[in-house]
Amino acid sequence: MKSIEAELKRHDGDQRLALLSLLSHPNPQIRLKAAIATLAVAPDEAREALQNISDRNEYPQAADARGMMEALDDGSYKPT
């Protein structure tokens, strides 16, 4: 996943935006990974996807989504 994300980032216009359609995928793991990958290019949409996973208590992904939101809030994670 990291190598795909890095490759998309290298392309003109930061093609991580192509992952936005995955924020509505039925699989919570795919939504989680897409949200994390798109935080730098679409922070509002990514944050909403993380919040949805958390609100729906889609475990174990809900715990990761909550942790990511906490890290964003306290500044310990800066999307690049």
Secondary structure, 3 states (H helix, E strand, C coil): CHHHHHHHHHCCCCHHHHHHHHHHCCCHHHHHHHHHHHCCCCHHHHHHHHHHHHHCCCCCHHHHHHHHHHHHHHCCCCCC
